[in-house]
Amino acid sequence: MSQMTSRRSFFENSGRLGAGAVAAAVAAASASTAESQPQATAQGTSKKKLKIVMRSGWGTDDPTRGSFVFAHALALADAGHDVQIFLTGEATYLMRKATVDAVKPIGWPPLSEMMEKTVAKRIPVFS
């Protein structure tokens, strides 16, 4: 019977510890969310500048997905964030000029246009 009592008390205590851990995680998340929100100043609201590394493995096998990383990096750079692009696997072929000229994503500008803008905005691309 003492073994049953110890198991029962173990599960009861672990349940309380789990609830406490969840409560602590929620409190920490709400505090970090409050810190990441724009702070009001005398001049207006100030935005927090983020450092973002975007990784893509899609390349010429799916031109639309392959160009997403460049479209999203341009949008984030326009929003004022520091962006870096890291290409892996099949996406490394997108570093060739001939390949970039051939990639035409569906519903997006050609990759050659996005690549020109990427270079103009000085967004680092690692391969």
C-alpha positions as CSV (number, residue, x, y, z in Angstrom):
1,M,0.0,0.0,0.0
2,S,2.9,2.3,0.7
3,Q,4.0,1.9,-2.9
4,M,0.6,3.0,-4.2
5,T,0.6,6.0,-1.9
6,S,4.0,7.1,-3.2
7,R,2.9,6.7,-6.8
8,R,-0.3,8.6,-6.1
9,S,1.6,11.4,-4.4
10,F,4.2,11.4,-7.2
11,F,1.5,11.9,-9.8
12,E,-0.3,14.5,-7.8
13,N,2.9,16.5,-7.2
14,S,4.0,16.2,-10.8
15,G,0.6,17.5,-11.9
16,R,1.1,20.5,-9.7
17,L,4.7,21.0,-11.0
18,G,3.4,20.7,-14.6
19,A,0.7,23.3,-14.0
20,G,3.3,25.6,-12.3
21,A,5.6,25.2,-15.3
22,V,2.9,26.0,-17.7
23,A,1.9,29.1,-15.7
24,A,5.6,30.2,-15.6
25,A,5.9,29.7,-19.4
26,V,2.7,31.7,-20.0
27,A,4.0,34.5,-17.8
28,A,7.3,34.5,-19.5
29,A,5.7,34.5,-23.0
30,S,3.4,37.4,-22.1
31,A,6.4,39.3,-20.7
32,S,8.4,38.8,-23.9
33,T,5.4,39.6,-26.0
34,A,5.0,42.9,-24.1
35,E,8.7,43.6,-24.6
36,S,8.5,42.9,-28.4
37,Q,5.6,45.2,-28.9
38,P,6.4,48.7,-30.1
39,Q,7.0,51.1,-27.2
40,A,5.2,54.5,-27.2
41,T,7.5,57.5,-27.2
42,A,7.0,61.2,-27.4
43,Q,7.7,61.0,-31.2
44,G,5.2,58.1,-31.7
45,T,5.6,54.4,-31.7
46,S,9.0,52.9,-32.3
47,K,9.4,49.5,-34.0
48,K,11.8,46.8,-32.9
49,K,14.3,46.0,-35.6
50,L,14.7,42.2,-36.0
51,K,17.6,40.2,-37.3
52,I,16.2,37.4,-39.5
53,V,17.9,34.5,-41.3
54,M,15.8,32.9,-43.9
55,R,16.7,29.4,-45.2
56,S,15.4,27.7,-48.3
57,G,16.1,24.4,-49.9
58,W,13.7,24.8,-52.8
59,G,15.2,25.6,-56.2
60,T,14.5,25.0,-59.9
61,D,12.4,21.9,-59.2
62,D,9.6,24.3,-57.8
63,P,10.2,27.8,-59.1
64,T,7.4,29.4,-57.1
65,R,8.6,28.0,-53.8
66,G,12.2,28.7,-54.8
67,S,11.5,32.4,-55.2
68,F,9.5,32.8,-51.9
69,V,12.6,33.3,-49.8
70,F,13.7,36.3,-52.0
71,A,10.2,37.8,-52.0
72,H,9.8,37.5,-48.3
73,A,13.3,38.8,-47.6
74,L,12.5,41.9,-49.7
75,A,9.3,42.5,-47.8
76,L,11.0,42.1,-44.4
77,A,13.9,44.4,-45.6
78,D,11.3,47.0,-46.7
79,A,9.8,46.8,-43.2
80,G,13.2,47.8,-41.8
81,H,14.5,44.5,-40.6
82,D,18.0,43.0,-41.0
83,V,17.6,40.0,-43.3
84,Q,20.0,37.3,-44.5
85,I,19.2,34.5,-46.9
86,F,20.8,31.0,-46.6
87,L,20.3,28.6,-49.5
88,T,20.8,24.9,-49.1
89,G,20.5,21.8,-51.4
90,E,18.7,22.4,-54.6
91,A,18.4,26.2,-53.9
92,T,22.1,26.6,-54.3
93,Y,21.6,26.5,-58.1
94,L,19.7,29.8,-57.8
95,M,23.1,31.5,-57.4
96,R,23.8,31.1,-61.2
97,K,22.8,33.9,-63.4
98,A,21.5,31.6,-66.2
99,T,19.3,29.8,-63.7
100,V,18.0,32.9,-62.1
101,D,17.0,34.2,-65.6
102,A,15.1,31.0,-66.3
103,V,13.1,30.9,-63.1
104,K,9.6,32.3,-63.5
105,P,7.4,31.8,-60.4
106,I,3.6,31.6,-60.8
107,G,1.9,34.8,-59.6
108,W,5.2,36.5,-58.6
109,P,7.7,38.7,-60.5
110,P,10.5,36.8,-62.2
111,L,13.3,35.8,-59.9
112,S,15.7,37.9,-61.9
113,E,13.8,41.1,-60.8
114,M,13.7,40.0,-57.2
115,M,17.4,39.1,-57.3
116,E,18.2,42.6,-58.6
117,K,16.3,44.2,-55.8
118,T,18.0,41.8,-53.3
119,V,21.4,42.9,-54.5
120,A,20.3,46.6,-54.5
121,K,19.2,46.3,-50.9
122,R,22.4,44.6,-50.0
123,I,20.7,41.6,-48.5
124,P,23.4,38.9,-47.9
125,V,22.8,35.6,-49.6
126,F,24.8,32.6,-48.4
127,S,25.0,29.3,-50.3
